[in-house]
Amino acid sequence: MKIEKETIKCEYGSVTACVLGDMASRLNFGLNELDFVFSTLVVGSILNFLLMYLLARIARAGGASSSGRLPSIFAACPPSHMFEPGAYGVFSRMGTFVYKGTLFAAVDFAAGLVGTAISNALIKMRKKMDPNFQTPNKPPPTPLNTLTWAVHMGVSSNFRYQALNGIEFLLAKGLPSFLFKNSVVILRCLNNVLGGMSFVVLARLTGSQVAAAAAPPLPSLFSAAAELEQQQQQQLVKEEEEEVGVREGGVAAGDALPADGPLSFYFQPRSLDSNSDLVGIACLWILLDKYQLRSLDVY
């Protein structure tokens, strides 16, 4: 037996797409939760391997592909997906949805159990080899993480699987073979990215993967330089205000004092409201009279 080429092409790179979607949904692109990302990588690799061989269509030696029939009460249901062409009723198609969801959940429960145990064991081994090594987050509990994977696969992945097959069924009717095959690859990769993102959301809701509180970010070089420049500007503004205040105070004091010169005090306008003003005018007259006599002697 051999796996169909289309299935291999669609599954190629699905683990990478799933991990990218997982990291894109985490803070700082998952760099603070690399232990959780590693757990997703291990579980996703095991899950992808199991689904490749359990759910892929198998070509017989004669070249005809057959999906067989579903067991027990699901025998009258579409064997591949709920949108498969054929004379199937609504309940039969819903039966396919239930059967595939149960199968996906069972497979993912096993993959989640093995993958979580392996990732936690590898982290413990790393701690024994390097006592100074510390994981940034608490390791995910194996039972809870396993159940989270099972619920995610049975509900979210199953719904996306059925919808994807329905879209591909419609595209197969309207697109050439080359465009159809490439569109299938693109759709399946996007589906895996969306699957990784939806699992992170579900893991946070169930509490199976809780990230530690992030430390406050350190100030960058640019923010420190901007803060220093702002302080310098505030200091300059303060110095300018003080200088302006000193100048205004000096001008006010200069207005109150007489200007330089022996006669400047007497030339300032003053009101004749006291005897001292009359005496001052008389002295000014005597000085002017003497000044004129001297100037006559010179010239």
C-alpha positions in Angstrom: 0.0 0.0 0.0 1.0 3.6 -0.5 -0.2 6.9 0.7 -1.7 9.2 -2.0 0.7 11.9 -3.2 -2.0 14.6 -2.5 -2.1 13.7 1.1 1.6 13.8 1.5 1.7 17.2 -0.2 -1.0 18.6 2.1 0.6 17.3 5.3 4.1 18.5 4.4 5.1 21.3 6.7 1.9 21.1 8.8 3.8 20.8 12.0 5.9 23.9 11.2 2.7 25.8 10.4 1.1 24.7 13.6 4.1 25.8 15.7 4.2 29.2 13.9 0.5 29.7 14.8 1.2 28.6 18.4 4.1 31.1 18.7 2.2 33.9 17.0 -0.5 33.6 19.7 1.9 33.9 22.6 3.5 37.0 24.1 6.7 38.1 22.5 6.2 35.5 19.8 6.6 32.7 22.3 10.1 33.6 23.3 9.0 33.7 26.9 7.2 30.4 26.7 9.6 28.2 24.7 8.9 25.3 27.0 5.2 25.3 26.0 6.2 25.7 22.3 8.5 22.7 22.6 5.6 20.7 24.1 3.4 21.7 21.2 6.1 20.7 18.7 6.5 17.2 20.3 2.7 16.5 20.5 2.1 17.9 17.0 4.7 15.7 15.5 3.3 12.6 17.1 -0.3 13.6 16.2 0.6 14.4 12.6 2.3 11.0 12.2 -0.7 9.1 13.6 -3.2 11.0 11.5 -1.2 10.5 8.4 -1.5 6.7 8.7 -4.9 6.5 10.4 -6.9 8.9 8.3 -5.2 9.1 4.9 -6.8 7.4 2.0 -4.9 4.2 1.2 -4.5 3.2 -2.4 -4.8 -0.5 -3.1 -2.5 -2.4 -5.4 -5.0 -2.1 -8.3 -4.8 1.7 -8.0 -8.4 2.2 -6.8 -8.8 4.2 -3.6 -11.2 3.1 -1.0 -12.1 4.6 2.4 -14.1 1.7 3.6 -17.2 2.0 5.7 -17.6 3.3 9.2 -18.2 0.8 12.0 -21.4 0.1 14.0 -24.1 2.7 14.0 -22.1 5.0 11.7 -22.2 2.5 8.8 -24.7 4.6 6.9 -22.7 7.8 7.3 -20.3 9.2 4.8 -16.9 7.5 5.4 -14.6 10.4 4.6 -16.2 13.7 5.6 -19.7 15.1 6.1 -19.7 16.9 2.8 -18.9 13.8 0.8 -21.0 13.4 -2.4 -23.7 10.8 -2.1 -27.3 10.1 -1.1 -26.8 10.8 2.6 -29.3 12.5 4.9 -28.6 15.3 7.4 -28.4 12.9 10.4 -26.0 10.6 8.5 -23.7 13.5 7.8 -23.9 14.7 11.4 -23.0 11.1 12.3 -19.8 11.5 10.4 -19.1 14.7 12.3 -19.5 12.9 15.6 -17.5 9.9 14.6 -14.6 11.9 13.3 -14.6 14.1 16.3 -14.5 11.0 18.6 -11.7 9.5 16.5 -9.7 12.8 16.5 -10.1 13.2 20.2 -9.0 9.6 20.9 -5.9 9.9 18.7 -5.0 13.3 20.2 -5.5 12.1 23.7 -2.8 9.4 23.1 -0.6 11.8 21.3 -1.0 14.5 24.0 -0.3 11.9 26.7 2.9 10.7 25.1 4.1 14.0 23.8 3.6 15.9 27.1 5.3 13.1 29.1 8.3 13.2 26.6 8.6 17.0 26.7 8.4 17.1 30.6 10.9 14.2 30.8 13.4 16.0 28.5 13.1 19.2 30.6 13.8 17.3 33.8 16.8 15.6 32.2 18.1 19.1 31.2 17.7 20.3 34.8 19.7 17.3 36.1 22.5 17.9 33.6 22.5 21.6 34.2 21.4 22.5 37.8 21.4 26.2 37.0 18.9 25.7 34.2 15.4 27.1 35.1 12.3 27.0 32.9 10.5 30.3 32.6 7.1 28.7 33.3 5.6 25.9 35.3 5.6 22.6 33.3 2.1 21.8 32.0 0.3 19.1 34.0 0.2 15.9 32.0 -3.5 14.9 32.6 -4.9 18.4 32.1 -2.7 19.1 29.0 -3.7 15.8 27.5 -7.4 16.5 28.0 -7.0 19.9 26.5 -5.4 18.4 23.4 -8.3 15.9 23.1 -11.0 18.6 23.4 -9.2 20.8 20.9 -8.8 18.0 18.4 -12.4 16.7 18.8 -14.1 20.1 18.5 -11.9 22.7 16.9 -9.9 20.5 14.6 -12.8 18.4 13.6 -14.9 21.4 12.7 -12.1 22.9 10.6 -11.5 19.5 9.0 -15.1 19.1 7.9 -15.3 22.8 6.6 -12.0 22.4 4.8 -13.1 19.3 2.9 -16.4 21.1 1.9 -14.4 24.0 0.5 -12.1 21.7 -1.3 -15.1 19.9 -2.8 -16.3 23.2 -4.2 -12.9 24.3 -5.5 -12.4 20.9 -7.3 -15.4 21.7 -9.5 -14.3 25.2 -10.6 -10.5 25.2 -10.7 -8.0 23.5 -13.0 -6.0 20.6 -11.5 -2.8 22.6 -11.0 -4.5 25.5 -9.2 -6.7 23.1 -7.2 -3.7 21.2 -5.8 -1.8 24.4 -4.9 -4.9 25.9 -3.3 -5.2 22.7 -1.2 -1.7 23.1 0.1 -2.3 26.7 1.0 -5.6 26.0 2.7 -4.1 23.2 4.8 -1.2 25.2 5.9 -3.5 28.1 7.0 -5.6 25.5 8.7 -2.6 24.3 10.8 -1.7 27.9 11.7 -5.2 28.6 12.8 -5.1 25.3 14.8 -2.0 26.3 16.6 -3.5 29.7 17.6 -6.8 28.1 18.7 -5.0 25.6 20.9 -3.2 28.4 22.8 -6.5 30.1 23.5 -8.0 26.8 24.8 -4.9 26.0 26.9 -5.2 29.4 28.6 -8.8 28.9 29.3 -8.3 25.4 30.8 -5.2 26.6 32.7 -3.0 23.8 31.3 -0.4 26.3 30.1 -0.2 29.4 32.2 2.7 31.8 31.5 4.5 33.4 34.4 4.1 37.1 35.0 6.3 39.0 32.6 9.0 41.2 34.1 8.7 44.9 33.4 10.7 45.8 30.3 14.0 47.5 30.8 14.4 51.0 29.5 15.9 51.1 26.1 18.8 53.3 25.0 16.5 55.6 23.0 14.0 56.1 25.9 16.9 56.9 28.3 18.4 59.4 25.8 14.9 61.0 25.3 14.4 61.3 29.0 17.8 62.9 29.5 17.1 65.4 26.7 13.8 66.3 28.3 15.5 66.9 31.6 18.1 69.2 29.9 15.4 71.1 28.2 13.5 71.6 31.5 16.7 72.8 33.1 17.3 75.3 30.3 13.8 76.6 30.6 14.1 77.0 34.3 17.4 78.9 33.9 15.9 81.2 31.3 12.9 82.0 33.6 15.3 82.8 36.5 17.4 85.1 34.3 14.3 86.9 33.0 13.1 87.3 36.6 16.5 88.8 37.6 16.4 91.2 34.7 12.8 92.4 35.5 13.8 92.9 39.2 16.9 94.9 38.1 14.8 97.1 35.8 12.3 97.8 38.5 15.0 98.7 41.0 16.7 101.0 38.4 13.5 102.9 37.8 13.2 103.6 41.6 16.8 104.9 41.9 18.2 108.1 40.3 20.3 107.8 37.2 24.1 108.4 37.3 25.3 112.0 37.4 25.4 114.8 39.9 22.4 116.7 38.5 20.2 113.7 37.3 18.2 113.6 40.5 17.0 117.2 40.0 16.0 116.7 36.4 13.5 114.0 37.2 9.9 115.2 37.2 8.7 115.7 40.7 5.7 117.3 42.3 6.1 120.5 44.4 4.4 119.1 47.4 7.0 119.8 50.1 9.6 122.5 51.2 12.4 120.2 50.3 11.4 120.4 46.6 11.5 124.2 46.8 15.0 124.1 48.3 16.2 121.7 45.7 15.0 124.0 42.9 16.8 126.9 44.4 20.0 124.9 44.7 19.6 123.8 41.0 19.2 127.5 40.0 22.4 128.5 41.8 24.4 125.7 40.1 23.2 126.5 36.7 24.0 130.2 37.2 27.6 129.2 38.2 27.9 126.9 35.2 26.9 129.6 32.8 29.5 132.1 34.4 32.2 129.5 34.0 31.3 128.8 30.4 31.5 132.5 29.7 35.0 132.7 31.1 36.1 129.8 28.9 34.7 131.0 25.7 
